[in-house]
Amino acid sequence: MNEKYNAVLIGCALGDTLGMPVEGWKKAQIEKYVKRITKPIGPVLLKDKDGKLIEQDEFGKLKYFAKDLRRGDITDDTILTLALAESIVENKRLNLEDIAKKQANEYTIRLRPDRSCIGGFGGTTMEGFKNLLNGIPYDKSGIIGGPGNAPAMKMSPVGIYMNEMVSYNEGLEKAELIGKITHLDPRSIVSGIVQAHAVYSLLNNYSRFNFLEALARISDKYERPPKSEFKLYEKGTLTSRLNWIKDNKDASVQEAFNYLGNNSLVFRSYPFAVFMFQKYWDNPIEGLLETVNWGGDCDSTGAMYGALSEQKME
Ligand SMILES: [Mg+2]
């Protein structure tokens, strides 16, 4: 079991670092400039003849979130996952105040003199951390920002905790509160709860069918109805998209991409990672590489996927 726990964390880091150099790129851009990512590489910085970064090509914008990083570096996905894991190990419980403190500290130590931050932290996450650093308590620091995927990308250690401490219900409750430290969008919050359950379920050897059925069921149980105060609320719930995967589990990756998308909005990236994981159920390494090479928020889809690969340890 300890090896499986390690595999959750290593899988997260591996997916993160594989996607890091091309975060935000389209599949066609990765194919054009990198061909295929099959191992960790350094940032890919495309420059024009004057040495300036090329910010646009025929496929769209080109982003360089990783320009200060090096081959094998991790980003916010793994940084915040490890902060959560370290808090659990140190406290031997889910201590929300300490989790909030440790996560905000990871942001503080990466601030540049101009107040921007190394590591690719999302906008909503940073606003939540700023609230914490200004003395606002962890149960009031979350904001209604974009429906980001940070709760899902960092929640895997809670799934380990639920298994090791035999604390399933407590884990789901605390996953909700951990998500709310930064995010108040109901889809973001429920993504963290679902990912905690997902890691737990795979440590307990759920079948592919049971895995998918339970993800949709847990999401439905915990997801609050969308309200107009939340950005892009009309784009759908996480539950509806997890149900789509359950009903279309053998769809092609292209069909899943067309329906789900894979950018950093949680109702796109998290279901895309789940779809890919269950599609490549018996071949997780190939599936992880394929997920990253589909681009989008591919350090996070890689991290969320990678954290699920532990049941393949035998
Ligand atoms: Mg990242």
Residues whose N, C-alpha, C, O or C-beta is under 5 A from the ligand:
A	BS01	MG	T75 D76 D77 G119 G120 D299
